[in-house]
Amino acid sequence: MNLSQHNQFSSKASQLLSWGHWFTFANIGLVLLISLSYLFADSPPTSFMGILYMLVTWLSHTSFITFIAFVLTVFPLSLIFPYPRHIRGMAAILATCGASLLTLDAYVYFNLGYHLSSSALPEIISLLWHRLTSSPALTTLLAGGIVMLIFAFQLLASNYTWHHLARLKQYKFARYVSSFLLVCFALSHSIHIWADANLKFDITKQDNVLPLSYPTTAKSLLAKNDLLDIESYKQAHNVKLNTQNMNYLAPAPLARCDNFSAATIDILVFNTDEALTSFAEQHTNLHKTERFLQPSAHQDALFSLIYGLPAYYKPALMTEQTLPVWQSNRRSMSINGFADYDYINNDTANNAAIRIIEADENTTLRADVTQVFAFSLASTEQGIVSASSLYSTDKKVTRIEGLIQPSDLIATSVGQYLGCKTIAQQTMLGVNLYGKKDDMGVNYSQGVFIAYKKDRITLIDSDGNYKNISAAQGFSIEQGLDIPFLVQSIKKLKTFTQ
């Protein structure tokens, strides 16, 4: 009797394992269909090898993770608890959960550019909450409908494969498909090894497209977002953030400024800390903060201050001597002491609402000045960026939590003091400090992509290498890439590209 029971147990387990393979085969087809959305989320590869790699990786990787999910869930359950009806029901529920999670991940990746992760939880919750609150009935109906549709597919696949198991075992095409997927798996990894060794960014930029795939590197992240000058790298092994062929796309139509308020703002730029300190001692109404983050390259800092944009846009705007989009007769600006920007001055320069001047300790403020900002240019020996002192007559600005950039000064001047918040938000990447909601920002200088989050600054240099440093102290921080944050920052940097 014991032997008979043992044989019956083995027979059921064997039958369930055979069923499980066909059930997994059906789910591979479903997962391939869902994962198609990943391929359309980013710009497609341009080379033949890039397209081939995309296809074989899509086929093999999605099949592999589906099979692994079966091995880790249904397979051990079939051995421990070989009761067909219960196993098939549990398998359908588990597969529904897995496919639904993959669908959610695909939706997040399509909208945000990164996969589900704990570090990206605030952004993911914000995305889902916005979708739910904007159309609650439709969102609930779609989400519930997708889950129910997946569950119906799982029940259908589970029952069909069980009741037609004998016929399915006679089919030979499954062997050929399995062999084909194994070839694709081996081919995808071989192509990736070759591409990584030969700097084929059209392939390696796909590293993090599919879930649970290769971890994204700084180079592949920049290449994926078209920020690498790949041709220059091939010729000189000198990867640079690509600004040469970048076109600035001005926002249009420009919003109206219905709440305009007359104000005069003086922004004083000193060459030395000593001159700045001497000037501040003479004007007791100036308040100080040490959280002013600026590029050490003076021209990059000045461009950011004048345009409210990172120097990523400097070649496109300064070559054509394009005036700041936000500038108008009422929002006029004058530049004194910086000859490269003389083209911005017009007939109203003497009575400009915003005056940016090269200052020293003897500089005189305008009699009717409303607000004053004062800072000194950073030393060129302090690396790419450095935190320094900022003085302002606006006490609220100097008490802002987090870092302040030069672009924030002009954004606050236009958005808050002149009352044109919508225009400042529409035309600049600088933040109106009165509306600052988070301690994050993006910049660019000397071919280096810069992103900060609280005290941590991430620098990705011209070779695609990266490092994290402390904003307050400048020391290196041993920490990996925060991919969701960097993807978000790169997208922000490229807001005005075309």
LUMVOVEX-960561 format. One record per residue (C-alpha): residue number from 1; x, y, z. Coordinates in nm, 4 decimals, always signed. Example, Ala and Ser with C-alpha at 12.3 -4.5 7.8 and 13.67 -1.06 7.14 Angstrom:
// LUMVOVEX-960561
PT    n        c1        c2        c3
PT    1   +1.2300   -0.4500   +0.7800
PT    2   +1.3670   -0.1060   +0.7140
***
This chain:
// LUMVOVEX-960561
PT    n        c1        c2        c3
PT    1   +0.0000   +0.0000   +0.0000
PT    2   +0.2815   +0.2396   +0.0838
PT    3   +0.4405   +0.1646   -0.2517
PT    4   +0.1125   +0.2294   -0.4277
PT    5   +0.0682   +0.5574   -0.2492
PT    6   +0.4227   +0.6520   -0.3372
PT    7   +0.3625   +0.5729   -0.7045
PT    8   +0.0392   +0.7709   -0.7006
PT    9   +0.2222   +1.0645   -0.5410
PT   10   +0.5007   +1.0475   -0.8017
PT   11   +0.2518   +1.0243   -1.0844
PT   12   +0.0629   +1.3333   -0.9702
PT   13   +0.3854   +1.5265   -0.9180
PT   14   +0.5128   +1.4272   -1.2616
PT   15   +0.1838   +1.5256   -1.4220
PT   16   +0.1834   +1.8603   -1.2456
PT   17   +0.5398   +1.9322   -1.3501
PT   18   +0.4538   +1.8575   -1.7110
PT   19   +0.1453   +2.0796   -1.6835
PT   20   +0.3558   +2.3495   -1.5186
PT   21   +0.5897   +2.3688   -1.8159
PT   22   +0.2991   +2.4254   -2.0559
PT   23   +0.1382   +2.6748   -1.8193
PT   24   +0.4689   +2.8633   -1.8049
PT   25   +0.4906   +2.8473   -2.1834
PT   26   +0.1508   +3.0205   -2.2061
PT   27   +0.2656   +3.2859   -1.9595
PT   28   +0.5799   +3.3519   -2.1607
PT   29   +0.3527   +3.4613   -2.4446
PT   30   +0.1612   +3.6942   -2.2077
PT   31   +0.4796   +3.8409   -2.0601
PT   32   +0.6235   +3.9020   -2.4069
PT   33   +0.3074   +4.0926   -2.4966
PT   34   +0.3188   +4.3078   -2.1809
PT   35   +0.6931   +4.3736   -2.2107
PT   36   +0.6505   +4.5134   -2.5624
PT   37   +0.5722   +4.8462   -2.3954
PT   38   +0.9322   +4.8675   -2.2685
PT   39   +1.0612   +4.8650   -2.6252
PT   40   +0.8498   +5.1684   -2.7159
PT   41   +0.9264   +5.3660   -2.3981
PT   42   +1.2666   +5.4925   -2.5201
PT   43   +1.4115   +5.5982   -2.8518
PT   44   +1.4815   +5.2853   -3.0615
PT   45   +1.8362   +5.1744   -3.1498
PT   46   +1.9651   +5.2962   -3.4842
PT   47   +2.2120   +5.0224   -3.5824
PT   48   +2.1371   +4.6698   -3.7054
PT   49   +2.3197   +4.5165   -3.4074
PT   50   +2.1287   +4.7424   -3.1715
PT   51   +1.7947   +4.6291   -3.3152
PT   52   +1.9041   +4.2630   -3.3163
PT   53   +2.0164   +4.2897   -2.9535
PT   54   +1.6871   +4.4538   -2.8548
PT   55   +1.4835   +4.1717   -3.0102
PT   56   +1.6863   +3.8742   -2.8839
PT   57   +1.7087   +4.0270   -2.5356
PT   58   +1.3353   +4.0918   -2.5286
PT   59   +1.2641   +3.7294   -2.6277
PT   60   +1.5199   +3.5615   -2.4043
PT   61   +1.5175   +3.7819   -2.0948
PT   62   +1.1404   +3.7950   -2.0534
PT   63   +1.1191   +3.4186   -2.1116
PT   64   +1.3951   +3.3600   -1.8589
PT   65   +1.2375   +3.5630   -1.5778
PT   66   +0.9025   +3.3943   -1.6443
PT   67   +1.0622   +3.0500   -1.6197
PT   68   +1.2525   +3.1482   -1.3041
PT   69   +0.9253   +3.2669   -1.1495
PT   70   +0.7796   +2.9203   -1.2219
PT   71   +1.0819   +2.7447   -1.0709
PT   72   +1.0624   +2.9529   -0.7523
PT   73   +0.6859   +2.9246   -0.6994
PT   74   +0.4820   +2.6603   -0.8839
PT   75   +0.7587   +2.3991   -0.9068
PT   76   +0.8227   +2.3579   -0.5301
PT   77   +0.4481   +2.3714   -0.4585
PT   78   +0.3914   +2.0865   -0.7060
PT   79   +0.6435   +1.8692   -0.5238
PT   80   +0.5293   +1.9498   -0.1708
PT   81   +0.1538   +1.9724   -0.2337
PT   82   +0.0681   +1.7631   -0.5464
PT   83   -0.3064   +1.8238   -0.5608
PT   84   -0.3923   +1.9366   -0.9150
PT   85   -0.7011   +2.1477   -0.8469
PT   86   -0.5381   +2.3440   -0.5647
PT   87   -0.2059   +2.3847   -0.7440
PT   88   -0.3713   +2.5103   -1.0617
PT   89   -0.5745   +2.7633   -0.8649
PT   90   -0.2721   +2.8882   -0.6687
PT   91   -0.0659   +2.9028   -0.9869
PT   92   -0.3310   +3.1175   -1.1554
PT   93   -0.3352   +3.3584   -0.8591
PT   94   +0.0451   +3.3788   -0.8379
PT   95   +0.0765   +3.4299   -1.2132
PT   96   -0.1893   +3.7025   -1.2022
PT   97   +0.0028   +3.8839   -0.9280
PT   98   +0.3283   +3.8556   -1.1230
PT   99   +0.1797   +3.9716   -1.4549
PT  100   -0.0053   +4.2576   -1.2833
PT  101   +0.3163   +4.3687   -1.1132
PT  102   +0.4955   +4.3578   -1.4482
PT  103   +0.2168   +4.5680   -1.6020
PT  104   +0.2536   +4.8242   -1.3231
PT  105   +0.6310   +4.8297   -1.3704
PT  106   +0.5868   +4.8789   -1.7456
PT  107   +0.3491   +5.1702   -1.6816
PT  108   +0.5917   +5.3334   -1.4365
PT  109   +0.8847   +5.2845   -1.6732
PT  110   +0.6928   +5.4278   -1.9675
PT  111   +0.6041   +5.7423   -1.7689
PT  112   +0.9066   +5.7928   -1.5437
PT  113   +1.1904   +5.6109   -1.7190
PT  114   +1.2822   +5.3719   -1.4379
PT  115   +1.1520   +5.0534   -1.2774
PT  116   +0.9777   +4.9906   -0.9476
PT  117   +1.2145   +5.0384   -0.6549
PT  118   +1.2062   +5.1562   -0.2948
PT  119   +1.4203   +5.4611   -0.3730
PT  120   +1.1676   +5.5715   -0.6356
PT  121   +0.8641   +5.5142   -0.4114
PT  122   +0.7720   +5.8846   -0.3646
PT  123   +0.7783   +5.9531   -0.7401
PT  124   +0.5826   +5.6343   -0.8167
PT  125   +0.3163   +5.7116   -0.5565
PT  126   +0.2907   +6.0668   -0.6914
PT  127   +0.2420   +5.9349   -1.0469
PT  128   -0.0252   +5.6839   -0.9457
PT  129   -0.2023   +5.9309   -0.7183
PT  130   -0.2121   +6.1928   -0.9922
PT  131   -0.3566   +5.9381   -1.2334
PT  132   -0.6153   +5.8242   -0.9797
PT  133   -0.7279   +6.1726   -0.8754
PT  134   -0.7424   +6.3098   -1.2303
PT  135   -0.9921   +6.0428   -1.3437
PT  136   -1.0768   +5.8079   -1.0544
PT  137   -1.3599   +5.6165   -1.2210
PT  138   -1.1733   +5.5507   -1.5454
PT  139   -0.8471   +5.4625   -1.3679
PT  140   -1.0193   +5.2198   -1.1316
PT  141   -1.2083   +5.0613   -1.4198
PT  142   -0.8938   +5.0207   -1.6323
PT  143   -0.6783   +4.8886   -1.3486
PT  144   -0.9450   +4.6469   -1.2310
PT  145   -1.0215   +4.5418   -1.5871
PT  146   -0.6571   +4.4643   -1.6613
PT  147   -0.6201   +4.2526   -1.3457
PT  148   -0.9418   +4.0629   -1.4165
PT  149   -0.8392   +4.0091   -1.7785
PT  150   -0.5040   +3.8680   -1.6685
PT  151   -0.6760   +3.6449   -1.4123
PT  152   -0.9209   +3.5168   -1.6740
PT  153   -0.6282   +3.4363   -1.9037
PT  154   -0.4532   +3.2467   -1.6229
PT  155   -0.7603   +3.0385   -1.5442
PT  156   -0.8152   +2.9625   -1.9112
PT  157   -0.4481   +2.8697   -1.9649
PT  158   -0.4410   +2.6600   -1.6476
PT  159   -0.7541   +2.4600   -1.7307
PT  160   -0.6788   +2.4214   -2.0999
PT  161   -0.3242   +2.2931   -2.0500
PT  162   -0.4408   +2.0477   -1.7802
PT  163   -0.7305   +1.9009   -1.9756
PT  164   -0.5305   +1.8782   -2.3004
PT  165   -0.2005   +1.7701   -2.1457
PT  166   -0.1841   +1.4394   -2.3331
PT  167   -0.2293   +1.6112   -2.6707
PT  168   +0.0171   +1.8890   -2.5852
PT  169   +0.2859   +1.6339   -2.4995
PT  170   +0.2720   +1.5098   -2.8581
PT  171   +0.3611   +1.8485   -3.0036
PT  172   +0.7293   +1.8922   -3.0905
PT  173   +0.7304   +2.2660   -3.1592
PT  174   +0.7863   +2.3416   -2.7889
PT  175   +1.1324   +2.1833   -2.8135
PT  176   +1.2245   +2.4014   -3.1068
PT  177   +1.0922   +2.7149   -2.9350
PT  178   +1.2861   +2.6304   -2.6175
PT  179   +1.6045   +2.5778   -2.8198
PT  180   +1.5453   +2.9039   -3.0040
PT  181   +1.5035   +3.0952   -2.6753
PT  182   +1.8249   +2.9409   -2.5386
PT  183   +2.0099   +3.0542   -2.8522
PT  184   +1.8640   +3.4043   -2.8089
PT  185   +1.9738   +3.4043   -2.4442
PT  186   +2.3312   +3.3109   -2.5330
PT  187   +2.3359   +3.5528   -2.8278
PT  188   +2.2110   +3.8481   -2.6241
PT  189   +2.4834   +3.8050   -2.3624
PT  190   +2.7507   +3.7553   -2.6283
PT  191   +2.6436   +4.0722   -2.8085
PT  192   +2.6456   +4.2653   -2.4820
PT  193   +2.9977   +4.1495   -2.3941
PT  194   +3.1161   +4.2529   -2.7417
PT  195   +2.9353   +4.5889   -2.7213
PT  196   +3.0719   +4.6648   -2.3756
PT  197   +3.4265   +4.5927   -2.4917
PT  198   +3.3907   +4.7964   -2.8114
PT  199   +3.1931   +5.0927   -2.6719
PT  200   +2.8795   +5.0236   -2.8747
PT  201   +2.6464   +5.2583   -2.6867
PT  202   +2.3555   +5.1815   -2.9162
PT  203   +2.3529   +4.8428   -2.7418
PT  204   +2.4731   +4.9160   -2.3883
PT  205   +2.2275   +5.2041   -2.3471
PT  206   +1.9561   +4.9326   -2.3400
PT  207   +2.1010   +4.7820   -2.0214
PT  208   +1.8188   +4.8855   -1.7918
PT  209   +1.5235   +4.8802   -2.0321
PT  210   +1.3840   +4.5435   -1.9215
PT  211   +1.3256   +4.4704   -1.5509
PT  212   +1.5864   +4.2684   -1.3596
PT  213   +1.8430   +4.3175   -1.6349
PT  214   +2.1914   +4.4697   -1.6416
PT  215   +2.2410   +4.7505   -1.3882
PT  216   +2.2615   +5.0907   -1.5525
PT  217   +2.6036   +5.2579   -1.5620
PT  218   +2.6689   +5.6299   -1.5881
PT  219   +2.7721   +5.5906   -1.9532
PT  220   +2.4696   +5.3886   -2.0534
PT  221   +2.2396   +5.6303   -1.8697
PT  222   +2.3820   +5.9286   -2.0587
PT  223   +2.3808   +5.7424   -2.3899
PT  224   +2.0221   +5.6374   -2.3402
PT  225   +1.9214   +6.0015   -2.2994
PT  226   +2.1302   +6.1156   -2.5991
PT  227   +2.3775   +6.3096   -2.3833
PT  228   +2.6894   +6.1381   -2.5161
PT  229   +2.8756   +6.2584   -2.8219
PT  230   +2.9377   +5.9012   -2.9382
PT  231   +3.1135   +5.9939   -3.2615
PT  232   +3.3722   +6.2017   -3.0760
PT  233   +3.4241   +5.9138   -2.8370
PT  234   +3.4879   +5.6720   -3.1194
PT  235   +3.7404   +5.9097   -3.2734
PT  236   +3.9205   +6.0334   -2.9658
PT  237   +3.7950   +5.8186   -2.6740
PT  238   +3.6637   +6.1405   -2.5245
PT  239   +3.2987   +6.1056   -2.4327
PT  240   +3.1326   +6.4442   -2.3838
PT  241   +2.7883   +6.5594   -2.3048
PT  242   +2.6567   +6.6492   -2.6446
PT  243   +2.5831   +7.0231   -2.6675
PT  244   +2.7233   +7.0919   -3.0132
PT  245   +2.4192   +6.9768   -3.2062
PT  246   +2.1666   +7.0677   -2.9390
PT  247   +1.8963   +7.3137   -3.0423
PT  248   +1.7206   +7.5319   -2.7884
PT  249   +1.3432   +7.5134   -2.8205
PT  250   +1.1846   +7.8254   -2.6743
PT  251   +0.8527   +7.7693   -2.4949
PT  252   +0.5554   +7.9040   -2.6887
PT  253   +0.3164   +8.0630   -2.6531
PT  254   +0.4537   +8.2645   -2.3624
PT  255   +0.2161   +8.2996   -2.0697
PT  256   +0.0716   +8.6361   -1.9728
PT  257   +0.1888   +8.8130   -1.6587
PT  258   -0.1383   +8.9421   -1.5169
PT  259   -0.0006   +8.9948   -1.1654
PT  260   +0.2993   +9.2040   -1.2662
PT  261   +0.4344   +9.4232   -0.9881
PT  262   +0.6995   +9.6911   -1.0349
PT  263   +1.0260   +9.6220   -0.8543
PT  264   +1.3977   +9.6896   -0.8884
PT  265   +1.6455   +9.4132   -0.8180
PT  266   +2.0230   +9.4522   -0.8020
PT  267   +2.2301   +9.1348   -0.8347
PT  268   +2.5912   +9.2054   -0.7447
PT  269   +2.8641   +8.9690   -0.8623
PT  270   +3.2005   +9.0073   -0.6892
PT  271   +3.5341   +8.8668   -0.8030
PT  272   +3.6666   +8.7905   -0.4536
PT  273   +3.5255   +8.6860   -0.1190
PT  274   +3.7119   +8.9716   +0.0459
PT  275   +3.5323   +9.2335   -0.1629
PT  276   +3.1978   +9.0659   -0.0935
PT  277   +3.2611   +9.0554   +0.2811
PT  278   +3.3704   +9.4195   +0.2843
PT  279   +3.0549   +9.5238   +0.0980
PT  280   +2.8310   +9.3186   +0.3312
PT  281   +2.9847   +9.4847   +0.6367
PT  282   +2.8800   +9.8231   +0.4975
PT  283   +2.5181   +9.7124   +0.4412
PT  284   +2.3726   +9.5707   +0.7600
PT  285   +2.0404   +9.4873   +0.5929
PT  286   +2.2014   +9.1980   +0.4055
PT  287   +2.1389   +8.8465   +0.5387
PT  288   +2.3770   +8.5575   +0.4759
PT  289   +2.3492   +8.1912   +0.3819
PT  290   +2.6291   +7.9427   +0.3106
PT  291   +2.4160   +7.7212   +0.0874
PT  292   +2.4838   +7.8916   -0.2453
PT  293   +2.5931   +7.6299   -0.5024
PT  294   +2.7574   +7.7575   -0.8204
PT  295   +2.9845   +7.6255   -1.0959
PT  296   +3.3501   +7.7175   -1.0578
PT  297   +3.3585   +7.8138   -1.4292
PT  298   +3.2665   +8.1821   -1.4164
PT  299   +3.1029   +8.1981   -1.7585
PT  300   +2.8817   +7.9025   -1.6739
PT  301   +2.7735   +8.0632   -1.3459
PT  302   +2.6978   +8.3954   -1.5199
PT  303   +2.5005   +8.2281   -1.7975
PT  304   +2.2927   +8.0398   -1.5414
PT  305   +2.2326   +8.3625   -1.3488
PT  306   +2.1210   +8.5604   -1.6567
PT  307   +1.9123   +8.3017   -1.8388
PT  308   +1.7903   +8.0901   -1.5488
PT  309   +1.9191   +7.7824   -1.7328
PT  310   +2.2165   +7.5448   -1.6973
PT  311   +2.5175   +7.6100   -1.9218
PT  312   +2.4080   +7.3064   -2.1234
PT  313   +2.2167   +7.5625   -2.3334
PT  314   +2.5001   +7.8164   -2.3526
PT  315   +2.6394   +7.7186   -2.6983
PT  316   +2.2959   +7.7346   -2.8619
PT  317   +2.1894   +8.0656   -2.7039
PT  318   +2.5127   +8.2645   -2.6960
PT  319   +2.6233   +8.1747   -3.0500
PT  320   +2.3079   +8.3365   -3.1862
PT  321   +2.3067   +8.6030   -2.9096
PT  322   +1.9526   +8.5015   -2.8239
PT  323   +1.7877   +8.7207   -2.5611
PT  324   +1.6356   +8.5560   -2.2529
PT  325   +1.2827   +8.4463   -2.3425
PT  326   +1.1374   +8.5919   -2.0245
PT  327   +1.2754   +8.9420   -2.0937
PT  328   +1.0343   +9.2224   -2.1962
PT  329   +0.9974   +9.5980   -2.1514
PT  330   +0.8503   +9.5534   -1.8055
PT  331   +1.0836   +9.2639   -1.7203
PT  332   +1.3922   +9.4435   -1.8478
PT  333   +1.7489   +9.3595   -1.7523
PT  334   +2.0853   +9.5307   -1.7790
PT  335   +2.4302   +9.3704   -1.7638
PT  336   +2.7189   +9.5892   -1.6464
PT  337   +3.0805   +9.4761   -1.6427
PT  338   +3.0452   +9.1521   -1.8375
PT  339   +3.1215   +9.2330   -2.2013
PT  340   +3.0130   +8.8926   -2.3359
PT  341   +2.6543   +8.9784   -2.2450
PT  342   +2.6373   +9.3371   -2.3705
PT  343   +2.3975   +9.2257   -2.6458
PT  344   +2.1269   +9.1872   -2.3812
PT  345   +2.1250   +9.5570   -2.2942
PT  346   +1.8749   +9.7839   -2.4703
PT  347   +1.7499  +10.1425   -2.4490
PT  348   +1.5915  +10.0827   -2.1091
PT  349   +1.9132   +9.9522   -1.9543
PT  350   +1.9539  +10.2497   -1.7218
PT  351   +1.6109  +10.1910   -1.5669
PT  352   +1.6040   +9.8119   -1.5915
PT  353   +1.3974   +9.6170   -1.3443
PT  354   +1.6857   +9.3725   -1.2916
PT  355   +2.0451   +9.4921   -1.2879
PT  356   +2.3358   +9.2436   -1.2865
PT  357   +2.6671   +9.4178   -1.2274
PT  358   +3.0292   +9.3332   -1.1674
PT  359   +3.0697   +9.4787   -0.8208
PT  360   +3.3369   +9.5734   -0.5685
PT  361   +3.3297   +9.7021   -0.2134
PT  362   +3.2588  +10.0575   -0.3384
PT  363   +2.9581   +9.9690   -0.5569
PT  364   +2.6537  +10.1908   -0.5001
PT  365   +2.3052  +10.0472   -0.4953
PT  366   +2.0180  +10.2173   -0.6727
PT  367   +1.8219  +10.4543   -0.4533
PT  368   +1.4906  +10.2836   -0.5242
PT  369   +1.6211   +9.9261   -0.5109
PT  370   +1.3680   +9.6751   -0.3800
PT  371   +1.5775   +9.3604   -0.3388
PT  372   +1.9505   +9.2860   -0.3460
PT  373   +2.1470   +8.9653   -0.4046
PT  374   +2.5256   +8.9569   -0.3639
PT  375   +2.7754   +8.6744   -0.4106
PT  376   +3.1330   +8.6220   -0.5260
PT  377   +3.2403   +8.3988   -0.8128
PT  378   +3.3873   +8.0674   -0.7046
PT  379   +3.7560   +7.9885   -0.7207
PT  380   +3.8478   +7.7888   -1.0300
PT  381   +4.0515   +7.5575   -0.8044
PT  382   +3.7453   +7.4343   -0.6144
PT  383   +3.6426   +7.1625   -0.8579
PT  384   +3.3334   +7.1663   -1.0777
PT  385   +3.0952   +7.3176   -0.8234
PT  386   +3.1291   +7.4635   -0.4769
PT  387   +2.9099   +7.6000   -0.2027
PT  388   +2.9757   +7.9581   -0.0965
PT  389   +2.8141   +8.2625   +0.0633
PT  390   +2.5074   +8.4443   -0.0667
PT  391   +2.3809   +8.7711   +0.0774
PT  392   +2.0283   +8.9020   +0.0279
PT  393   +1.8001   +9.1717   +0.1649
PT  394   +1.5250   +8.9101   +0.1604
PT  395   +1.5572   +8.7260   +0.4904
PT  396   +1.3176   +8.4528   +0.3748
PT  397   +1.5475   +8.3592   +0.0861
PT  398   +1.8479   +8.3086   +0.3115
PT  399   +1.6431   +8.0840   +0.5382
PT  400   +1.5402   +7.8507   +0.2561
PT  401   +1.6102   +7.4848   +0.3347
PT  402   +1.8530   +7.3340   +0.0874
PT  403   +2.0868   +7.4616   -0.1821
PT  404   +2.0393   +7.7765   -0.3915
PT  405   +2.1774   +7.8066   -0.7459
PT  406   +2.2423   +8.1184   -0.9599
PT  407   +1.9455   +8.0262   -1.1806
PT  408   +1.7222   +8.0395   -0.8726
PT  409   +1.8069   +8.4068   -0.8173
PT  410   +1.6750   +8.5202   -1.1548
PT  411   +1.3757   +8.2846   -1.1281
PT  412   +1.2870   +8.4360   -0.7899
PT  413   +1.3369   +8.7887   -0.9230
PT  414   +1.1033   +8.7366   -1.2192
PT  415   +0.8611   +8.4975   -1.0531
PT  416   +0.8264   +8.6558   -0.7091
PT  417   +0.9427   +9.0171   -0.7054
PT  418   +0.8030   +9.1031   -1.0510
PT  419   +0.4985   +8.8794   -0.9984
PT  420   +0.5410   +8.6653   -1.3116
PT  421   +0.5452   +8.3169   -1.1566
PT  422   +0.4059   +8.1346   -1.4592
PT  423   +0.6586   +8.2904   -1.6960
PT  424   +0.9487   +8.2074   -1.4663
PT  425   +0.8323   +7.8484   -1.4404
PT  426   +0.7731   +7.8227   -1.8151
PT  427   +1.1061   +7.9663   -1.9330
PT  428   +1.3625   +7.8663   -1.6693
PT  429   +1.4961   +7.5640   -1.4870
PT  430   +1.5798   +7.7854   -1.1909
PT  431   +1.3324   +7.7667   -0.9025
PT  432   +1.1321   +8.0489   -0.7493
PT  433   +1.2615   +8.0113   -0.3937
PT  434   +0.9275   +8.1177   -0.2510
PT  435   +0.7734   +7.8068   -0.4080
PT  436   +1.0613   +7.5645   -0.3477
PT  437   +0.9058   +7.2293   -0.2576
PT  438   +1.2000   +6.9905   -0.2576
PT  439   +1.5732   +7.0061   -0.2178
PT  440   +1.6698   +6.8840   -0.5646
PT  441   +1.8259   +7.0545   -0.8652
PT  442   +2.0201   +7.0070   -1.1865
PT  443   +2.3080   +7.1903   -1.3527
PT  444   +2.5822   +7.1501   -1.6096
PT  445   +2.9344   +7.2886   -1.6332
PT  446   +3.2600   +7.2073   -1.8135
PT  447   +3.1071   +6.9020   -1.9799
PT  448   +2.9921   +6.7586   -1.6474
PT  449   +2.6331   +6.6719   -1.5654
PT  450   +2.5456   +6.7886   -1.2132
PT  451   +2.2485   +6.6838   -1.0025
PT  452   +2.1947   +6.7414   -0.6331
PT  453   +1.9541   +6.5960   -0.3816
PT  454   +1.9717   +6.7457   -0.0346
PT  455   +2.3412   +6.7479   +0.0597
PT  456   +2.4500   +6.4893   -0.1980
PT  457   +2.5787   +6.6106   -0.5349
PT  458   +2.6267   +6.3606   -0.8184
PT  459   +2.8784   +6.4489   -1.0894
PT  460   +2.9005   +6.2506   -1.4146
PT  461   +3.2091   +6.3590   -1.6028
PT  462   +3.3073   +6.3605   -1.9692
PT  463   +3.4269   +5.9983   -1.9497
PT  464   +3.0975   +5.8721   -1.8144
PT  465   +3.2486   +5.8211   -1.4670
PT  466   +3.0624   +5.9467   -1.1652
PT  467   +3.1150   +6.0447   -0.8050
PT  468   +2.9029   +6.1678   -0.5185
PT  469   +3.0222   +6.4550   -0.3008
PT  470   +2.8888   +6.6433   -0.0024
PT  471   +2.7598   +6.9904   -0.0909
PT  472   +2.8430   +7.1362   +0.2487
PT  473   +3.1891   +6.9861   +0.3017
PT  474   +3.3001   +6.8744   -0.0443
PT  475   +3.4166   +6.5263   +0.0606
PT  476   +3.3422   +6.2182   -0.1491
PT  477   +3.0449   +6.0006   -0.0571
PT  478   +3.0748   +5.6276   -0.1216
PT  479   +2.7330   +5.5553   -0.2674
PT  480   +2.5994   +5.4003   -0.5879
PT  481   +2.4017   +5.5727   -0.8609
PT  482   +2.0481   +5.6725   -0.7708
PT  483   +1.9077   +5.5808   -1.1125
PT  484   +1.5492   +5.7072   -1.0679
PT  485   +1.6722   +6.0446   -0.9438
PT  486   +1.9292   +6.0792   -1.2240
PT  487   +1.6796   +5.9859   -1.4970
PT  488   +1.4437   +6.2498   -1.3600
PT  489   +1.7275   +6.5057   -1.3488
PT  490   +1.8398   +6.4350   -1.7066
PT  491   +1.4845   +6.4786   -1.8310
PT  492   +1.4681   +6.8116   -1.6480
PT  493   +1.7992   +6.9231   -1.8004
PT  494   +1.6638   +6.8511   -2.1491
PT  495   +1.3347   +7.0374   -2.1017
PT  496   +1.4087   +7.2921   -2.3752
PT  497   +1.5749   +7.0660   -2.6323
PT  498   +1.4287   +6.9561   -2.9629
***
